[in-house]
Amino acid sequence: MEYVLGIDIGTGSTKAVAVDLKGNSFADNQQYYQFSAPKTGYHEQDPQQIWQAFIASIKGIIAKTAAQPLAISLSSAMHSVIAVDQNGNALAPMMTWADNRSAEIAVELRATERGMSIYKATGTPIHSMSPLCKLIWLKENNPELHKAYKFISIKEYIWYKLFNEFVIDYSIASSTGLFNITKFEWHDDALKLAGITADMLSQPVPTNYAQTGCSLTFLDKNIPFITGASDGCLANLGSMATEPGIAAMTIGTSGAVRVASNKPLPNEEAMTFSYVLDKNTYICGGPINNGGVAMQWWVKNIAGPNPTEKDYEHLFRQIDDVPAGSNGLIFLPYLTGERAPIWDSESCGNFFGVRLQHTQADFSRAVLEGICFAMRDVLDAVQKNSEPIIQINISGGFTKSEIWVQTLAAITEKKLAILQTDDASAVGAAFIALKLIGAIKEYPKAGNDLIVYQPNTANRGTYNQCFIIYKQLYNDLKATMHKVYKKHI
């Protein structure tokens, strides 16, 4: 069978997905790896381990299909930073998006006019996740490492291994906080603030930039590799959410809401992002920290450290028996701090309204509703500047739970459509490959065979009242959260 390969290089795993010439995925291979947190706020990975996982994922697909792909296109997580020497060797572990050591720098910069100016030019929220803030931290705390030959992302690291060249696609560049997203070049003021020059970064290239003759000897030298884009932008493409009025929503470990636009959609208050898919398309939205990770945390507290699929099934049956609003119990899901729309690394989780009559089932439903409220909070911020959203195409592991999808539809008051389950980013990368080799002229659009969930309007009043309280709780508790955080870090 003829196929192309989309590979998503994530924080927890690398996943390769085979897609036929009609755009249908039919095989995958996933390789997992770990992270390390040697100090509070640190979140690091070994880039060489990810490179080996990347190779293994390609070999796994070839073993399954007994054929080599016609082309390979890349997706990757954003905001990683690797200091390398002139031969592309890592000088220190990779700082992932979740690395929080530059949190104080981000808070201070976000409160300045200069910070807001850089945000509007680059489309990247001022937060510890961004390479801009990471580089400022290195400049102030590790000046020797700050003198590295170049600072690159995990995709650039892999691309250098493949082709011995330092290039970065516009999409990954647009998530660094160092790239002007309307001029498509490195942003001078951000570079000055980070204490680096443009030649310490890779050469920006379009997201359909391709090369042949890679270093992997088990592959045909004529197979083109395409740089592709970021996982968030490609999730929209893979979810067929690039038209006006159609948003994409992903809930995996974390979560995000994204819409396509022909121009950036800045929101200074909520600091939504505007990332590049191509020169004519921006993917705008906001990320949350606490998606599936919050549900996983809760299940572990009920079932033990190694919950099974049956434990999750039991939990969702519990939730289905509790009325909307969790009998007055509200959960703030900020277990790992939060990104959009509050951008507060010092926030924390909270159950509010606890009374004697509340049961484990009430708490379980409150956790699920809290995650959905967080997604609605971002959705509302995105809708302030975007065209009206009439449908959300959803992806991620949560789509396997009907009660979770139904609750999300009711809380967001939007029609939800399931296209892909958990491969949207890799499939989006594959679509770029299909277009490059001429298998398709235009990116695929959704057909009529969608699984659609309409919002339950009977719960609208309950959820709107709960959402008002949810938002007020953060404002009321913010100062106390910060005191607790500073006492226990």
Number of C-alpha atoms within 10 A of each C-alpha: 9 12 26 28 31 34 31 33 28 19 22 15 17 27 25 32 29 28 25 21 21 12 20 14 20 11 16 21 19 19 19 15 14 12 16 11 11 9 8 10 16 16 19 23 22 18 21 17 12 25 20 13 20 23 16 18 24 26 18 18 22 19 12 12 17 11 12 21 23 19 22 27 30 30 32 28 23 27 27 27 28 27 24 21 14 10 12 22 16 20 13 15 17 23 26 25 20 18 22 22 20 22 22 16 16 26 18 11 17 21 11 10 10 14 19 17 15 25 25 22 22 31 30 29 30 28 27 27 28 26 30 27 28 27 23 22 21 18 18 11 11 12 12 9 16 20 17 17 18 23 25 27 27 27 28 23 27 22 24 19 19 17 16 14 15 19 22 26 25 29 32 30 33 32 27 29 29 30 28 24 27 14 11 17 18 24 19 16 17 25 20 13 17 22 16 20 14 15 11 16 20 19 16 20 18 20 24 21 18 18 16 15 15 20 14 12 8 12 15 14 13 12 18 21 23 26 30 37 35 31 26 31 33 30 33 30 28 30 30 22 27 25 13 16 17 21 29 29 26 28 25 17 19 16 23 22 30 31 29 30 21 14 17 24 25 24 20 14 11 20 27 27 29 33 31 32 29 18 16 10 17 26 31 28 31 26 26 26 26 26 26 19 19 22 21 16 14 17 20 16 12 14 15 12 11 10 14 12 8 10 16 17 12 12 20 19 13 16 24 16 12 17 13 22 20 23 18 16 20 27 23 23 29 24 18 18 20 21 24 26 23 17 24 21 23 22 26 21 18 18 14 15 11 14 10 5 7 14 13 12 18 23 22 23 28 26 25 25 28 29 28 23 27 26 27 20 22 24 24 14 20 28 16 12 13 18 14 13 16 13 19 26 27 27 27 21 16 20 21 13 12 13 17 20 22 17 23 24 23 24 26 21 20 18 19 27 24 20 22 21 15 19 23 28 33 32 33 33 35 37 30 28 31 28 15 18 14 10 16 16 10 11 15 15 13 12 8 7 9 13 10 17 19 15 20 16 13 10 16 16 11 15 22 17 11 22 22 11 14 20 14 11 16 19 11 10 13 14 13 13 19 15 12 13 15 9 8 6 8
